[in-house]
Amino acid sequence: MYLAVIIRAFEQFIKLIEQNLEAMSEQNGWVKIETIGRSFLELYQEYPDYFKAIANYETQKEDFSSDDQLMQEYYQKGEQAFEFLTTAVKEGIADGSIREDIDVTDTALILWANIMGVNSLVAKKKAYLEGYHQREVEEIITAMFDFAKRSIRK
């Protein structure tokens, strides 16, 4: 049952990515990366239970040898979502918006982790961030993208 929820969560996430990428006027790799990240934030804001389902699933070693159809579909959907990010990194390298000296998979994994981490932080510590650090959610998200941009942008 839980896997079915995660599959629906990934389907919704993929739908948001596709809609947001289609609506873009600028199409370079970096802008696509930011759009994918903001799609994850949109998933968190509009479908918080779906975001939590994706974020909280703990992969088990046995998952990869399982014949369970739902398990296989879960990983296929997760990889489909991740592929948007790796493709955007590759496109960014090709179009010059991303440095060419970076590893595509490592970069996509770190970007994924940053996006997940910031969304989780905001989900759990929004009042603390606003109260103690006077930071709004959008400021934190923007800072995360600015940090990532300085790290990988050409």
C-alpha positions in Angstrom: 0.0 0.0 0.0 2.8 2.4 0.9 4.6 1.8 -2.3 1.4 2.6 -4.3 1.3 6.0 -2.5 4.9 6.7 -3.3 4.3 5.7 -7.0 1.4 8.2 -7.1 3.6 10.8 -5.5 6.3 10.3 -8.1 3.7 10.5 -10.9 2.4 13.8 -9.5 6.0 15.1 -9.2 6.8 14.0 -12.8 3.6 15.7 -14.0 4.6 19.0 -12.2 8.1 18.8 -13.7 6.7 18.3 -17.2 4.2 21.1 -16.9 6.8 23.5 -15.5 9.4 22.7 -18.1 6.9 23.1 -20.9 5.8 26.5 -19.6 9.4 27.8 -19.5 10.5 30.5 -22.0 14.2 30.1 -21.4 15.5 26.6 -21.9 19.1 26.3 -20.8 20.3 23.5 -18.5 20.7 25.7 -15.4 17.2 27.1 -15.7 15.8 23.6 -16.1 17.6 22.5 -12.9 16.1 25.4 -11.0 12.7 24.6 -12.5 12.9 21.0 -11.4 13.9 22.1 -7.9 11.0 24.5 -7.7 8.7 21.7 -8.9 9.8 19.7 -5.9 8.9 22.7 -3.7 5.6 22.9 -5.4 5.0 19.2 -4.7 5.8 19.9 -1.0 3.4 22.9 -0.9 0.5 21.4 -2.8 0.8 17.7 -1.9 2.7 17.6 1.4 1.8 14.0 2.0 3.3 13.0 -1.3 6.5 14.9 -0.6 6.7 13.1 2.8 6.1 9.7 1.2 9.0 10.3 -1.2 11.3 11.8 1.4 10.6 9.2 4.1 11.0 5.9 2.2 14.1 4.1 3.3 15.6 2.0 0.5 16.5 -1.5 1.5 19.1 -3.7 0.0 16.5 -6.4 -0.7 14.5 -3.9 -2.8 16.8 -4.5 -5.8 16.3 -8.2 -5.9 12.6 -8.1 -5.3 10.2 -9.5 -7.8 7.4 -7.3 -6.4 5.8 -5.4 -9.3 5.1 -2.3 -7.1 8.7 -2.2 -5.9 9.9 -2.3 -9.5 7.5 0.4 -10.5 8.5 2.6 -7.6 12.1 2.5 -8.6 11.2 3.1 -12.3 9.2 6.2 -11.3 12.0 7.5 -9.0 14.6 7.0 -11.8 12.3 8.8 -14.3 12.1 11.8 -12.0 15.9 11.7 -11.4 16.5 11.5 -15.1 15.0 15.0 -15.6 17.8 16.3 -13.3 20.6 14.4 -15.0 19.4 15.4 -18.4 19.3 19.1 -17.3 22.8 18.8 -16.0 24.0 17.3 -19.3 22.1 19.9 -21.3 23.7 22.6 -19.1 27.2 21.3 -19.9 26.3 21.2 -23.6 24.9 24.7 -23.7 27.6 26.2 -21.5 25.4 27.2 -18.5 27.0 24.4 -16.4 30.7 23.8 -15.9 32.0 20.9 -18.0 34.4 19.6 -15.4 31.7 18.2 -13.1 30.4 14.6 -12.9 26.8 14.5 -14.1 25.6 11.8 -11.7 27.4 13.2 -8.6 26.0 16.7 -9.4 22.5 15.4 -9.9 22.6 13.4 -6.7 23.9 16.4 -4.7 21.3 18.7 -6.2 18.6 16.2 -5.4 19.9 16.0 -1.8 19.9 19.8 -1.5 16.4 20.1 -2.8 15.1 17.3 -0.5 17.0 18.7 2.5 15.8 22.3 2.1 12.3 21.1 1.6 12.5 18.9 4.7 14.0 21.8 6.7 11.3 24.1 5.7 8.6 21.5 6.4 9.8 20.9 9.9 11.4 24.1 11.0 9.5 26.9 9.2 8.5 28.7 12.4 12.0 28.4 13.8 13.6 29.8 10.6 11.2 32.7 10.6 11.3 33.4 14.3 14.9 33.0 15.1 16.6 33.8 11.8 14.0 36.1 10.2 14.1 34.0 7.0 11.1 33.4 4.8 10.8 30.1 2.9 11.4 31.8 -0.4 14.6 33.4 0.9 15.9 30.0 1.9 15.0 28.4 -1.4 16.6 31.3 -3.3 19.7 31.0 -1.2 19.9 27.3 -1.9 19.7 27.8 -5.6 22.2 30.7 -5.5 24.6 28.4 -3.6 24.2 25.6 -6.1 24.5 28.1 -9.0 27.8 29.3 -7.7 29.0 25.7 -7.4 28.2 24.4 -10.8 27.4 27.3 -13.1 30.0 28.3 -15.7 
